Amino acid sequence: MPEYAFETLDVFTTTRFGGNPLAVLPNARGLDTATLQAIAREFALSETSFVLPPSDPAHTALLRIFTPAAELAFAGHPTVGTALALAAAMPTPPATLTFEMLAGLVTVMFEGDGPARTATLEAPQALTLGEAIPPETIAACAGLAAADVLTATHAPVVAGVGNPFVIAELAPGAVGRATPDLSAMREALRRHTVGRWGFPLYVHERTAAGRHVRMFNPLGGIAEDPATGSAAVALAALLLHASGEDALTLELGQGAELGRPSQLYTSARRTPEGIRASVGGAAVAVMRGMIEA
């Protein structure tokens, strides 16, 4: 039976056993989709990434990303982590890597060297806005009171730059008190069009450093995510859209409630194609091994 190498990294952190854990198969050639999904289910992490040959040799690789339940068109921490894993294995890493994904091309840029290297990705799409979600629905889904859901900066809305999220701003202190309610999420998903990935609820509140965020998607196989790069870029783009400014930068803290503190650095800017956003951070190698498949 063929063997496939894997490694795990903790992403959006400089501390081992912090951040968001990721499994990477740097050479998944020969594995079919059902096997990729089974391997992701076996790891049981938020996401597992699989590196495959690109359709265009000018690109670095085709990157396929799976949660334990489904394949994603785009995700942040798997892209950042995979890029840093590949760079660490190269004698002389290039300044950028380009991944083909279901959502489009994603370019990753590096800063620093060796263990201090960080990676920043450019989201594959401009900001898209979907349905507005009633504040009372958000409150029910997050186990909070309606007064905890704020609407002055932006109403709760489905937004994404390659992967859609339900994004809502909460009152100070409410993010830490949020607890997902599965029955309310099932009812919300029945009533509202979000996407094909459950009801990914991304909540944020202002802090002195930037924003405190959490992401819940139990209907999509992720009870709570320690760090969500694809939601971070969606949030940055949404806040820029609401502000009327030309650009913004933002630091996000996530994962403390899970004992896996994460730091994500985001930016957004207006372009002729719409609002584009980036997110970056560090990663730490944890484990290596082999899978028979």
C-alpha positions as CSV (number, residue, x, y, z in Angstrom):
1,M,0.0,0.0,0.0
2,P,1.5,3.4,-1.0
3,E,2.7,5.7,1.8
4,Y,2.3,9.4,1.9
5,A,4.3,11.8,4.1
6,F,2.4,14.3,6.3
7,E,3.4,17.0,8.7
8,T,1.4,19.1,11.1
9,L,1.9,22.8,12.0
10,D,0.3,25.2,14.4
11,V,-0.7,28.3,12.3
12,F,-1.1,31.9,13.2
13,T,1.2,31.5,16.2
14,T,4.9,31.4,17.1
15,T,4.3,29.0,20.0
16,R,4.0,25.3,19.6
17,F,0.6,24.0,20.7
18,G,-1.0,27.4,20.1
19,G,-2.7,28.7,17.0
20,N,-4.7,26.5,14.7
21,P,-3.3,23.0,14.0
22,L,-3.1,21.9,10.4
23,A,-2.2,18.7,8.7
24,V,-0.4,18.9,5.3
25,L,0.3,16.2,2.7
26,P,3.0,17.9,0.6
27,N,2.6,15.3,-2.2
28,A,-0.9,13.9,-2.5
29,R,-0.6,12.8,-6.1
30,G,-2.6,9.6,-6.8
31,L,-5.2,10.0,-4.0
32,D,-8.8,10.3,-5.1
33,T,-11.3,12.7,-3.6
34,A,-13.0,10.1,-1.3
35,T,-9.6,9.3,0.1
36,L,-8.7,12.9,0.7
37,Q,-11.9,13.4,2.6
38,A,-11.3,10.2,4.6
39,I,-7.8,11.4,5.6
40,A,-9.2,14.8,6.7
41,R,-11.8,13.0,8.7
42,E,-9.1,10.8,10.3
43,F,-7.0,13.9,11.3
44,A,-10.2,15.5,12.7
45,L,-8.6,19.0,12.6
46,S,-10.4,22.1,11.3
47,E,-8.7,21.5,7.9
48,T,-6.2,19.3,6.2
49,S,-4.5,20.4,3.0
50,F,-3.3,18.3,0.1
51,V,-0.6,19.5,-2.4
52,L,-1.1,18.3,-6.0
53,P,0.4,19.2,-9.4
54,P,-0.9,22.4,-10.8
55,S,-2.8,22.6,-14.1
56,D,-0.5,25.4,-15.2
57,P,3.2,24.8,-14.6
58,A,3.7,28.5,-14.0
59,H,1.9,28.0,-10.6
60,T,3.3,26.3,-7.6
61,A,0.6,23.7,-6.9
62,L,-3.0,22.8,-6.8
63,L,-4.1,23.1,-3.2
64,R,-7.2,21.1,-2.0
65,I,-8.5,21.8,1.5
66,F,-10.9,19.6,3.4
67,T,-12.6,19.9,6.8
68,P,-13.7,16.6,8.4
69,A,-17.0,17.0,6.5
70,A,-16.4,18.8,3.2
71,E,-14.0,20.4,0.7
72,L,-13.5,24.1,0.9
73,A,-13.1,26.5,-2.0
74,F,-10.6,28.6,0.0
75,A,-9.3,28.8,3.5
76,G,-6.7,30.9,5.3
77,H,-4.8,28.9,7.9
78,P,-4.3,25.9,5.5
79,T,-2.9,28.2,2.8
80,V,-0.6,30.1,5.2
81,G,0.6,26.8,6.9
82,T,1.1,24.9,3.6
83,A,3.1,27.8,2.1
84,L,5.3,27.9,5.1
85,A,5.8,24.1,5.2
86,L,6.7,24.1,1.5
87,A,9.1,27.0,1.9
88,A,10.8,25.3,4.8
89,A,11.6,22.3,2.6
90,M,13.1,24.5,-0.2
91,P,16.8,25.3,-0.2
92,T,16.1,28.8,-1.4
93,P,12.4,29.7,-1.2
94,P,11.0,32.1,-3.7
95,A,9.5,35.4,-2.7
96,T,6.0,34.2,-3.6
97,L,4.1,31.0,-4.2
98,T,0.9,30.7,-6.3
99,F,-1.8,28.1,-5.4
100,E,-4.6,27.0,-7.6
101,M,-7.8,26.6,-5.6
102,L,-11.5,26.1,-6.3
103,A,-12.0,29.8,-5.5
104,G,-9.3,30.9,-7.9
105,L,-5.6,31.7,-7.7
106,V,-4.1,32.6,-4.3
107,T,-0.7,34.3,-4.1
108,V,1.3,33.9,-0.9
109,M,4.2,36.3,0.0
110,F,7.0,35.7,2.5
111,E,8.8,37.9,4.9
112,G,11.7,37.0,7.1
113,D,13.7,33.8,7.0
114,G,14.0,30.4,8.7
115,P,11.9,30.1,11.9
116,A,11.0,33.8,11.7
117,R,9.5,33.5,8.3
118,T,5.9,34.7,8.0
119,A,3.4,34.3,5.1
120,T,0.7,36.6,3.8
121,L,-2.0,35.5,1.4
122,E,-4.0,37.6,-1.0
123,A,-7.6,36.4,-1.0
124,P,-8.7,35.0,-4.3
125,Q,-11.8,37.2,-4.8
126,A,-13.1,40.7,-4.1
127,L,-15.6,41.2,-1.3
128,T,-19.1,39.8,-2.0
129,L,-22.1,40.5,0.2
130,G,-25.0,38.2,0.6
131,E,-28.1,38.1,2.7
132,A,-28.5,40.3,5.8
133,I,-29.3,38.2,8.8
134,P,-31.7,39.5,11.5
135,P,-29.9,40.4,14.8
136,E,-32.3,38.3,16.7
137,T,-31.3,35.3,14.6
138,I,-27.6,35.9,15.4
139,A,-28.4,36.2,19.1
140,A,-30.2,32.9,19.1
141,C,-27.5,31.2,17.2
142,A,-24.8,32.5,19.5
143,G,-26.8,31.9,22.8
144,L,-26.9,35.6,23.5
145,A,-29.4,38.4,24.1
146,A,-30.5,40.5,21.2
147,A,-28.9,43.6,22.8
148,D,-25.5,41.9,22.4
149,V,-25.7,42.1,18.6
150,L,-24.6,45.5,17.3
151,T,-25.6,47.1,14.0
152,A,-24.1,50.6,14.0
153,T,-20.9,49.6,12.1
154,H,-22.6,47.0,9.9
155,A,-25.6,44.8,10.1
156,P,-25.1,41.0,10.4
157,V,-24.5,39.8,6.9
158,V,-23.2,37.0,4.8
159,A,-19.8,38.2,3.4
160,G,-16.8,36.5,1.8
161,V,-13.7,36.9,-0.4
162,G,-13.7,33.3,-1.5
163,N,-15.6,31.5,1.3
164,P,-18.8,33.0,2.8
165,F,-19.3,33.6,6.5
166,V,-22.1,35.1,8.6
167,I,-20.4,38.0,10.2
168,A,-21.8,39.9,13.2
169,E,-20.4,42.5,15.6
170,L,-21.1,42.0,19.3
171,A,-21.0,44.2,22.3
172,P,-17.8,44.3,24.4
173,G,-17.5,41.1,26.4
174,A,-20.2,39.2,24.4
175,V,-17.7,37.3,22.1
176,G,-16.3,35.5,25.1
177,R,-19.9,34.5,26.3
178,A,-21.0,33.2,22.9
179,T,-22.2,29.6,22.8
180,P,-23.5,28.1,19.6
181,D,-27.0,26.8,19.6
182,L,-27.4,24.0,17.0
183,S,-31.1,24.0,16.8
184,A,-31.1,27.8,16.2
185,M,-28.4,27.4,13.6
186,R,-30.3,24.7,11.8
187,E,-33.4,26.9,11.7
188,A,-31.2,29.9,10.5
189,L,-29.7,27.7,7.7
190,R,-33.2,26.7,6.6
191,R,-34.3,30.3,6.4
192,H,-31.2,31.9,4.9
193,T,-28.8,31.3,2.0
194,V,-25.2,31.1,3.4
195,G,-23.3,28.6,1.2
196,R,-22.5,24.9,1.1
197,W,-20.6,24.8,4.3
198,G,-23.1,24.8,7.2
199,F,-23.8,28.1,9.1
200,P,-20.3,29.5,9.7
201,L,-20.9,32.2,12.3
202,Y,-18.0,34.7,12.8
203,V,-18.4,37.2,15.6
204,H,-16.2,40.1,16.5
205,E,-15.9,42.8,19.1
206,R,-13.5,45.8,19.5
207,T,-10.4,45.6,21.7
208,A,-7.6,47.9,22.4
209,A,-5.4,45.9,20.0
210,G,-7.9,45.4,17.2
211,R,-10.7,42.8,17.3
212,H,-11.5,39.7,19.4
213,V,-13.1,37.1,17.1
214,R,-14.5,33.6,17.2
215,M,-15.9,31.3,14.5
216,F,-18.5,28.6,15.1
217,N,-19.6,26.1,12.5
218,P,-20.8,22.9,14.1
219,L,-23.2,22.2,11.2
220,G,-20.1,22.2,8.9
221,G,-18.0,19.9,11.2
222,I,-16.1,22.6,13.2
223,A,-17.5,23.2,16.6
224,E,-15.2,26.2,17.0
225,D,-12.1,27.2,15.0
226,P,-8.9,28.4,16.8
227,A,-8.0,30.8,13.9
228,T,-9.9,31.5,10.7
229,G,-7.9,33.3,8.0
230,S,-10.7,33.2,5.3
231,A,-13.1,34.9,7.8
232,A,-10.4,37.4,8.8
233,V,-10.0,38.7,5.3
234,A,-13.8,38.8,4.9
235,L,-14.1,40.9,8.1
236,A,-11.3,43.3,7.0
237,A,-13.0,43.7,3.6
238,L,-16.4,44.2,5.2
239,L,-15.2,46.8,7.7
240,L,-13.4,48.7,4.9
241,H,-16.7,48.6,2.9
242,A,-18.6,50.0,5.9
243,S,-16.0,52.7,6.7
244,G,-15.8,54.4,3.3
245,E,-12.0,54.6,3.7
246,D,-9.5,53.5,1.1
247,A,-7.6,51.0,3.2
248,L,-7.3,49.5,6.7
249,T,-5.1,47.2,8.7
250,L,-6.3,45.2,11.6
251,E,-4.9,42.8,14.2
252,L,-7.2,39.9,15.3
253,G,-7.0,37.7,18.3
254,Q,-8.7,34.3,18.3
255,G,-8.6,30.9,19.9
256,A,-8.0,32.0,23.6
257,E,-11.2,30.3,24.7
258,L,-9.8,27.0,23.3
259,G,-6.4,27.4,24.9
260,R,-4.9,28.0,21.4
261,P,-4.3,31.8,21.2
262,S,-3.8,33.0,17.7
263,Q,-2.7,36.3,16.1
264,L,-3.8,37.2,12.6
265,Y,-2.7,40.4,10.7
266,T,-5.2,41.5,8.1
267,S,-5.4,44.4,5.6
268,A,-7.9,45.5,3.0
269,R,-7.8,48.0,0.2
270,R,-10.1,49.4,-2.5
271,T,-9.2,48.4,-6.1
272,P,-10.9,48.8,-9.5
273,E,-12.1,45.2,-9.1
274,G,-13.6,45.8,-5.7
275,I,-12.3,45.5,-2.1
276,R,-9.4,43.0,-1.8
277,A,-8.0,41.7,1.4
278,S,-4.9,39.9,2.8
279,V,-4.1,38.0,6.0
280,G,-0.8,36.7,7.3
281,G,1.0,35.2,10.2
282,A,3.5,32.7,11.4
283,A,3.5,28.9,11.9
284,V,5.4,26.3,13.9
285,A,6.2,22.7,12.8
286,V,4.9,20.1,15.3
287,M,4.9,16.5,13.9
288,R,5.9,14.5,10.8
289,G,4.8,11.0,9.8
290,M,3.5,8.6,7.1
291,I,0.0,7.6,6.1
292,E,-0.8,4.4,4.2
293,A,-3.5,5.1,1.7
